[in-house]
C-alpha cells in the first residue's frame, strides 16, 4: 500500500479529523502541535499543510489552541467532542449485525427551490447521512422508519419542518420496490467501494509499530466514509452476495487486532513531545 498515493487521495484536514476521533478523543488530553505535525508526517503530509489543517479545524470550531510558553497545544472543544463522539459511535457500530425489517418505509416530502443551492446541498448531505435515498426530486425514503424524530430535527435545523411532510408506509402495487431502490441509491458504486476496501486491507500485514499506526489510521479513515455512502438497507433490498457484510467483518477484525499497538505507538509519539 503506497503511503504517497494515499495522501494524494485524502486531505490533511480529513486525515487530522480521523486522528482526532481515533486517538485524541479517547485520551481526552491536549496535544502539542509538534506531535500532530509528526503524526501527519507519517502519511507524507508536509508541516505547512499540517499546520493549515489545524488552523482550519480550529476555525470550524472543533479545536481550541492554548499557548504554553513558546509552544502551542490543542484540545477538542465541546462541539468537537460531540461531533467526534457521534461519528465514532456510528463508525464502530456500522456493519454490526443484521436488522430485521417489517417492510415499513419512512417517506419524507421536502422540496427546496433550485435557487437555494446551498440549502439543497445541506438537505441532501444530512438526509443521506441519516440513511435516506431520493427516487424523485423532493422525495426522500428510508427503510429505517425509527429515524423520524432524527429527521424532524434535521428539517427543523434547516428551516424546512413547517412545509415538509412525512409518511409511514409500505410499498404498494404500482411499479416495483426494487426499481425504487435502484433509483434512490447507487448501490453498485457503494459495492465497488467495498470491494476496494477489501482489496486494500485483506492482505495488509504491518511490519512495525509505525506501520501499524499508519494501517489503523487508514483503516478507520476509509471505513468512516461508509456510514455516509451505505444506507444500510435490509438484506431483502440488497443485491445477492453483498460485499458490505464481508467488508464490515474485515474492518472490525483488523481494528481489534491493530488497536493495542496503534494506541501504544500514539502514546509514545505524544510522550516524545511532552518535555519540549
C-alpha positions in Angstrom: 0.0 0.0 0.0 1.6 3.3 -1.1 1.6 6.0 1.5 2.2 8.7 -1.1 -0.7 7.5 -3.1 -3.0 7.6 0.0 -2.0 11.1 0.9 -3.0 12.2 -2.6 -6.4 10.6 -2.1 -7.1 12.3 1.3 -6.8 15.8 2.6 -4.6 16.7 5.5 -7.6 18.1 7.4 -9.7 14.9 6.8 -6.8 12.8 8.0 -6.5 15.0 11.1 -10.1 14.5 11.9 -9.6 10.7 11.7 -6.7 11.0 14.1 -8.6 13.2 16.5 -11.5 10.8 16.6 -9.4 7.6 16.9 -6.7 8.7 19.3 -7.2 12.2 20.8 -10.9 11.8 21.7 -10.5 8.7 23.9 -7.4 10.1 25.6 -9.1 13.4 26.4 -6.0 15.5 26.9 -4.5 18.3 24.9 -1.9 17.5 22.2 1.1 19.6 21.2 1.3 21.0 17.7 4.6 19.2 17.1 3.1 15.8 17.9 0.2 16.3 15.5 2.6 17.5 12.8 4.9 14.5 13.3 1.9 12.1 13.2 0.6 13.6 9.9 4.2 13.4 8.5 3.8 9.5 8.7 1.4 10.0 5.8 3.6 12.3 3.8 1.8 15.4 4.9 4.2 18.4 5.0 4.5 20.6 8.0 2.8 23.6 6.3 -0.2 21.5 5.3 -0.4 20.0 8.8 -0.5 23.5 10.4 -3.1 24.7 7.9 -5.2 21.7 8.7 -5.0 22.5 12.4 -5.9 26.2 11.7 -8.9 25.2 9.5 -10.2 22.7 12.0 -10.0 25.3 14.8 -11.7 27.9 12.6 -14.6 25.5 12.2 -15.0 25.3 16.0 -13.7 21.7 16.6 -10.4 22.6 18.2 -9.1 25.3 20.5 -5.4 26.2 21.0 -3.6 27.1 24.2 -0.2 28.7 24.3 2.3 27.4 26.9 5.4 29.4 26.8 6.6 29.3 23.2 4.6 26.2 22.4 1.0 25.6 21.4 -1.2 22.6 22.3 -4.7 21.8 21.0 -7.8 20.5 22.8 -11.2 19.4 21.4 -14.0 21.9 22.0 -17.3 20.7 23.5 -18.9 20.8 19.9 -15.8 19.0 18.6 -16.1 16.2 21.2 -19.8 15.8 20.4 -19.1 15.6 16.7 -16.4 13.0 17.1 -18.2 11.0 19.7 -21.3 10.7 17.5 -19.1 10.0 14.5 -17.1 7.3 16.4 -20.3 5.6 17.6 -21.6 5.5 14.0 -18.3 4.3 12.6 -17.7 1.5 15.2 -21.3 0.3 15.3 -21.6 0.4 11.5 -21.9 -3.1 10.0 -22.5 -4.9 13.3 -25.4 -7.4 12.9 -28.3 -7.6 10.5 -31.5 -5.8 11.5 -34.9 -7.4 10.9 -37.3 -5.3 8.7 -41.1 -5.3 8.7 -41.4 -3.7 5.2 -42.2 -0.3 6.5 -40.8 2.9 4.9 -40.4 6.4 6.2 -41.2 8.8 3.3 -40.4 12.5 3.6 -41.5 15.2 1.1 -39.1 18.2 1.4 -38.8 20.5 -1.6 -36.2 23.2 -1.9 -36.2 25.8 -4.7 -33.5 25.5 -7.3 -32.3 29.0 -6.4 -31.4 27.7 -2.9 -28.5 25.5 -3.9 -26.7 25.9 -0.6 -29.8 24.7 1.2 -30.4 21.9 -1.3 -26.8 20.6 -0.7 -27.3 20.7 3.1 -30.6 18.7 2.8 -29.0 16.1 0.6 -26.0 15.8 2.8 -27.9 15.5 6.1 -30.7 13.2 4.8 -28.2 11.0 3.1 -26.2 10.7 6.3 -29.5 9.7 8.0 -29.9 6.8 5.6 -32.3 8.4 3.1 -32.3 8.0 -0.7 -34.2 10.1 -3.2 -36.0 8.3 -6.1 -37.6 11.6 -7.2 -36.8 15.3 -6.6 -38.1 16.4 -3.2 -39.0 12.8 -2.2 -36.8 11.0 0.4 -37.2 7.4 1.5 -35.6 5.1 4.1 -36.5 1.7 5.5 -35.3 3.0 8.9 -38.8 4.2 10.0 -37.5 4.7 13.5 -35.5 7.7 12.3 -38.5 10.1 12.0 -37.6 12.0 15.1 -34.0 12.5 13.9 -35.3 13.6 10.5 -37.6 16.1 12.1 -34.7 17.6 14.0 -32.7 17.9 10.7 -35.6 19.6 8.9 -36.1 22.0 11.8 -32.5 22.9 11.9 -32.7 23.7 8.1 -35.9 25.6 8.5 -37.9 23.2 6.4 -40.1 21.4 9.0 -43.2 23.6 8.6 -43.5 22.8 4.9 -42.3 19.2 4.8 -44.5 16.1 5.2 -43.7 12.6 6.4 -45.5 9.3 6.0 -45.0 5.8 7.4 -46.0 3.4 4.6 -45.5 0.0 2.9 -44.8 -0.3 -0.8 -48.0 -0.6 -2.9 -48.9 -2.5 -6.1 -47.7 0.1 -8.7 -44.2 -0.4 -10.1 -41.6 -2.4 -8.1 -39.8 -1.9 -4.8 -36.6 -3.0 -6.4 -36.8 -0.3 -9.1 -37.5 2.3 -6.5 -34.4 1.3 -4.5 -32.3 1.4 -7.7 -33.5 4.9 -8.4 -32.9 6.1 -4.8 -29.4 4.7 -4.3 -26.4 3.9 -6.4 -25.7 0.5 -4.8 -23.3 -0.6 -7.5 -21.0 2.3 -6.7 -21.1 1.5 -3.0 -20.3 -2.1 -3.7 -17.3 -1.1 -5.7 -16.0 0.9 -2.8 -16.5 -2.1 -0.5 -14.5 -4.3 -2.9 -11.7 -1.7 -3.0 -11.7 -1.6 0.8 -11.5 -5.4 1.0 -8.6 -5.5 -1.6 -6.8 -2.8 0.4 -6.8 -4.3 3.8 -7.2 -8.1 3.4 -3.6 -8.9 2.9 -2.1 -5.9 4.8 0.4 -7.0 7.4 2.2 -4.0 9.0 5.9 -4.7 9.7 6.5 -2.4 12.7 4.7 -0.1 15.2 4.8 2.9 12.9 3.3 0.8 10.1 0.5 -0.4 12.5 -0.3 3.1 13.4 -0.4 4.0 9.7 -2.6 1.0 8.8 -5.0 1.5 11.7 -5.5 5.2 10.9 -6.1 4.4 7.2 -8.4 1.6 8.1 -10.6 3.9 10.2 -10.2 6.8 7.7 -11.5 4.6 4.8 -14.2 3.0 6.9 -15.7 6.2 8.2 -16.9 7.0 4.6 -19.2 4.0 4.5 -21.9 5.2 7.0 -22.4 8.1 4.6 -22.2 6.0 1.4 -24.2 3.0 2.5 -27.8 3.4 3.6 -27.7 0.0 5.4 -30.7 -1.4 3.6 -32.3 -4.6 4.8 -31.0 -7.8 3.2 -34.2 -8.2 1.2 -33.4 -4.9 -0.7 -29.7 -5.7 -1.4 -28.1 -7.4 -4.4 -27.1 -11.0 -3.9 -23.7 -11.6 -2.2 -23.5 -8.0 -0.9 -19.8 -7.1 -0.3 -20.7 -4.8 2.7 -21.0 -7.8 5.0 -17.5 -9.1 4.3 -16.0 -5.6 4.5 -17.6 -5.0 7.9 -16.2 -8.2 9.2 -12.8 -7.3 7.9 -12.9 -3.8 9.5 -13.9 -5.0 12.9 -11.3 -7.8 12.9 -8.5 -5.6 11.8 -9.4 -2.7 14.1 -9.4 -5.0 17.1 -6.1 -6.6 16.0 -4.2 -3.4 15.4 -5.7 -1.1 18.1 -3.4 -2.0 21.1 -0.2 -1.4 19.1 -1.6 1.7 17.4 -2.6 3.3 20.7 0.7 2.4 22.3 2.6 4.0 19.4 0.4 7.1 19.5 1.1 7.4 23.3 4.9 7.1 22.6 4.7 9.7 19.9 3.0 12.1 22.3 5.4 11.3 25.1 8.3 12.2 22.9 6.9 15.8 22.7 5.8 16.2 26.3 9.1 17.6 27.5 9.6 20.1 24.7 
